[in-house]
Amino acid sequence: MANTFTIGRLSFTSPRTLAEASNPSDGKNSIERSIDINGTLVANTLADAKEIRDELISLSNSNLIVPFTYEGDSTYQGYCQIQNADVNTGTLSGQGLFRYSLSLKVKGRIGETHFESNMTGSMLTNAHSYSSVNGPMHFTPVNAYNYSHAQAPASHVRATSTGNVYGFYDTNLRSNAATWYVNPSEYYKGAAKVTINNKVKNGYLTISTPQSVVIDNGIVEITSGSTTDQSRFTLKFYDNGEFVSQREIAIASGSSFTEWNVWQTVQILRNDAEEVSVRFVTYSETAGDGRLTVDVTIRRGMHHASFVATQGATNTRSATSRINSKLITANTVTAGTYDITESVADSDGQKFFIFSPQGVTTSATNRNLHITSAQYKFMCGYQIGSNSLNTPASVFDQYMNSVYEKVRLVRS
């Protein structure tokens, strides 16, 4: 029976050889070691083999620390970086075949290491004289344990597609780092991720003119539009075992809501378990000008996604012309000073809303927010249930208090 070796989110079977060596340094008790593995994998198609090849090379280039496990030996588990990756592809009887050779730098096993969440930043600049309600919040993976923070923050639980995640919030959360443990097999549970053409991305490699780019954190799912002459995204919310409450939004220009072309290129800006950020770029004019760049970000545990849209000028349109975020789904909304929020919950129990920190104009009739600016920031989110931390106002507060969280592996 084949044993599976998993690095990051990639799994392959039966390495031919697996060798381990120590990495002593400075005369200390080093916990680092190296593992070299090589073997041959037959994929269903050559395209599948190339996909795995590209992901291994992308991981090697990324310098990301990722979990690894091996079913053939339970002592081979922990966290590592891919130092080198050599992959050769070919064909065999109509199937994809690749020979791989990987060098891993192992950072330690559970008990030898733990994770440290370093949180920086400040409240988003805004036009509303906004004051914080609950302070910043961050979430740990499903089944994380041994959590510690000097401020003893309050906790809050949310359901994801892979289990419950716990969030911690306090007005002084950024003042100290948080530390926590999680088993390698559960590191990605409740994590943010990027999926392109039905393949979860491990590093930063993307493709030209991708279709159906999906960003999600197991709670909110954002899918890029694929219809010509439409600059849109579709959002869903996870509830009771499936993603439901589908909403479609458009980013459009002017009072006539003219959309840009469908997304032409995509770039992964960040691909960590705690946060994913993806850049979408397109254009509006026949000559290829009139660029629109939209950065979409989602964090672990959050009920919202953030959007930053930046528009370029054309010969007939200023770079600071009117730009809109419009709810295409024809639900009744109430317009506030800087938001539109659905008036009633849908059949699945969710309300959808759009907020902006900027000085926007809102319209319940057109279901949109708009501003005259080269750059437009907004967020889309969902309310579920009656918990005070899940209301539109509280979810907006979590957006306004967004932290830049960088998780690093440290020695215990």
N, C-alpha and C positions, 0 to 999 in steps of 0.2 A: 504494500500500500504506500502511495506517495506521501511524503511529508512536505508540508508547506513552509516556506521561508517568506516572511513578510517584512518589508522595509517601507516605512511610511504607509501609504495606502496601496502599495504594489505587492502582489503575492505571486510566487512562482514555486514550482515543485522540484524536489529531488536534486539539490546541488550535487555535482559529481565529487567535488572535494571541498573541505571546509577546514581551514587552519587558523589557529589562534596563537598570538604572541603577546608578551608583556611589553609595556612602554614605560619603563622606569624613568623618572626625571628628577634632577636636583637632589638625589639621594633620599627622597621622601617616599612615603608609602603611596605610590601612584595607583589610582584606580582605573586609569585608562589602559586600554589594550587594543590590539589590532586584530581584525578578522579578515581573512581573504577567502572568498568563495568563488567558485566557477562551476559552470555546468552548461547544459543544453536544454532548451525548452522548445517544445513544438506547440505553436499556437494554432488556432482554428484556421486562420488565414495569414497571408503575408502582411496584410494591413494591420492585423492585431499584433503581430510580432514587431512591426515598426513602431506601433504605439507604445509598447512596453520599452523598446529601445530608447525612444525619445524621452520617455518619462524618467528612465534611469539616468540618462545623460543630463536632463534638466535638474534632477535632484543633486547630482554630483556638482553641477555648476552653482547651485543655489546656496550652498553652505548652511542649509537648514539642519537643525537637530531633530531627528525623527525616531519614533520607536521601532524596534525590531523584535521579532519572535521567530522561533524555529520549533516546529512540532516534533522534530526528530530528537531534540535534546532541550529539556525545559530550562537548563542552565544558560542556554543561549537566548537571553532576552535582556532588554534594557533600552538604552538610547544611544544613537550613533549619528555620525556624519559620514556620507559617502565621500571618500577622498579621491578615488579614481573609479571610472567605469568605462570598460571597453566592451562593445557589443557589435557582433557581426551578424547580419541577417542574410538569409537565402531562402530557397524553397526546397521542399521535400514532399513528393507525392501530392502536390497541389496545396499543401499546408504551409504555414509560416514556420520557419525554423530560425532560432538565433542561439549563438554561443556567447555566453557572457562571462566576464571576469570583473569582480568587484573587490575593492579594498575599503573596509569600514574602519573608522576610528571610533571605538566604543567608549562612551563617556562614563559608564558605570551602571550597576544594577540597582534595583529597588533596595532601599536601605542605605546605599552608598551615596545617593544623590536625591535631591528634591527640586521642585520648581519654585521660582521666585517671580512674582508679578510686580514689575516696576511700572508705576503709573504717574504720568506727567500731564501737563496741559492746564487749561483753565476754561472757564465758561466761555462759550462761543460769543464772539462779538455780535451784538444784536441792536435792533432799533426800538426795543420795547421796554427798556429799563427793567429787564427781567431779573428777578431774584430767585435763587435756588430754593427748592422745596425740600428735597431729601438728600441732596448731595450726589456725588458721582457713585456709580455702581459698576461692579465687574462680576463676572461669572467664572466658575471653575468647571472642569469636565464632569460628566456623569461619573458618579462613584469616586470622586476625588475625596481625600481624607487628610487628617492631620493639618487642617487649615489654621493659620495663625496670622494675626495682624495686630499691631500695637494699639490701634484705636478700638479694638473689639467691636467691629461694625455689626449692624443688624443684618439678618439674612432673609432671603426671599426665594421661594422655589417656583420654577416654571417647568412645564412639560415640553419635551422635544420628541422628535421621531425616534430617538435612540435612548430615551430615559429622562429622568428629571435632572435638571441642573440647578445648583444653588448660587444665588447672587448675594453679594455683600455690599452694603452701602453705608456711607458716613460722610458728613460734611468735610472731614479731614482725611478722607481715604487716600489722597495723593501724598500725604505727609510721610507715609511709610510704605515699604514693600510688604506684600503678602507672600507667605510661603505655604506650599501644599504638596501633597503627593498624589500620584495616580499610577496605576499599573499600566505597562506598555500596551496591553491588549485593549485598554479602555481610553487611551489618550485622545482618540478622535471622536469619542461619543459626545454628542452635543456641540461638536466643533463647527466653525464656519468652513465652507468649502466652495470650490468653483468646479462646475461640470461643463465641458464643451463637447458637443456632438456625442453625448451620452458617456463621456469618459471623465472621471474625476481627475483633476490635475494635481500632481504632487509638487511641482516646482512652479516655474514662471513661463514655460514654453506655451505659446499659443499658435494659432494657424490663421491664414488669411481668410477673409469672408466667412467666419464661422456662423453656423446656424444653431439656434437654441442654446445660447449661453445661459446657464442657470447658476445663480448664486444663492446659497441658503445657509441657515444655521440650525436647521432642524425645526424651526418655528416659523420663520418668514421665508418665503421662496420668491425670488425675482427672476423672471425669464425675459431675455431680450426678444423684441419683436422681429419678425421675419417677413413682413409684407412690404413690398416696394412702396416708396413714397410715404412711409409711416415711421416716425421716430418714437417708438412706444416700448413699454415694459408691461408685463403681466405679473401681478403679485398674488400669492396665496398664503393662507395661514394654516398651520398644523393644529388639528383638533380631532380627538377621538379616532386616532389611527390613520388619518389621511390628511392631505393638503386640500383645503376647501376655501370658501369665501373668495373666489377669484374676482380680482379687480384689474381693469386695464387703465393705464395712464398714458398720456401723450405729452411730449415736450414740443411746444409749437410756438410760432412767431406771429406777432401782430394781433390785431383785434379779430382777424378772420381765422385765426388758429391754423395757419399754414404750417404743415409739418416738414421737417427735413427728410431726406432719403433714409431708407433702412440702414441700420448700422453696418459700416463697411469694414472696420478693423476693431480689434479688441486687444488690450494689453493688461496683463495681470500686474498690478502695482504692489500688492502685498498678498501673501498666501500663507498665513499662519493660522493655527487652530483657533486662536483667540480673535482674529480679525482677518477679513478678506476684503480687498479693494480692487475693483476692475474698471478700466477705462474703455469707454465706447466712443468711437469717432465716426462722423459721417459728414455730409455736405448737402447744400440745398440747390446749387445752381447747375445748369447744364454744362457750364465750363469746368465744373469741379470745385469751384470756390464756395464760400459761405460755410466754413467749417463749424461744426458743433461738437464739442467734447463734453462727455458726461462721465463723471467718476461716481461709481456706486459702491458703497461700503456697508458691510454688515458685521456686527460683533456677536460673539458667543452670548447666548441667553437673551438677546434683545428682541422686543416686539416691534422693532422699526428698522428701516434701512435709510441711509442718508444719501442724498444726491447733490452733486455740484456740477452745474451746467455752465459752460463757458462758450460764448458765441463769437464768431469772427465776422468782420465786415465784408460787404460786397459793394459793387459800384452803385447799387440802389438801396442798400440797407446798412444802417449804422451798426457798429458793434455794440452800441448801447441802446438798441431798439427794444421794443417790448418783447419779453419772453414769458411763456406761460407753462404752468404745470396743470394739466386738465385731467379730471376724472372722466374717462370715456364711458365707463359703466353708468347707465342711466338710473342711478339711485338718488333719492331726495337727500339733500344736504343742507345743513345750517352753516351760514358764513359768519365767522368771528372776525376779529381785528386782523389776525394773521393766520387764520386756518379755515378750512372747510371740514366739517365732520358730518358723517351720515346721521340722519335724524333718528333712525331706528336700527336695531340690530337685525342682521339677516337671519335666514332660517337655521344657520349653523351657530348663531349666537354672537357673531362678531360685528363690530362697527369699524369702518375704515375712515381714516382721516389723513389730511395733508396739512402740515404746518411749515412755516418759514421763520427764521430769525430776522429776516430783512423787512424793510418797510414796504410790504406788498399791498396790492389791492385785491380784495376777495369778492367772489360772486357766487351766490347760491344758484342763480339761474343757469349760469354757464358751467358750474361745478369746477371752478378754477381759481388759482392764485396767479397774479402776474406782477411784473416789475420791469421798469426800464433800466437795464443794467447790462454790462458785459458779462457779469458773472451772477448766477442765481443759485442760492442754496435753499434746499427744502428737504423735508423728511416725509416718508409715508409709513403709517403704522396701523396697528389694529388694537381695539379694545376687546378683551374677553372677560366675562364675568363681572363681579362687583368689587374685587380686591382693589384697595386704594392705590396700589402701585401699578395697576394695569389700566387705569383710566387714561383718556387722551392727554389730559394735563400732566399726569405723572410720566407717561411715555415721552412726551415732549421734554419734560424736565430731564429725563435720562439722556435724551439727545443733546440738550443744551449743555449738560454736564459731562459730555463724552470725554473719556480719558484716552490718551495714547498709552496703551498697555503693551509692554514688551516683556514677554515671558522668557526667562533664561533658566538653564539647568545649572545648578550649583552643587557643590559637594556638601554632604550632610555633616 
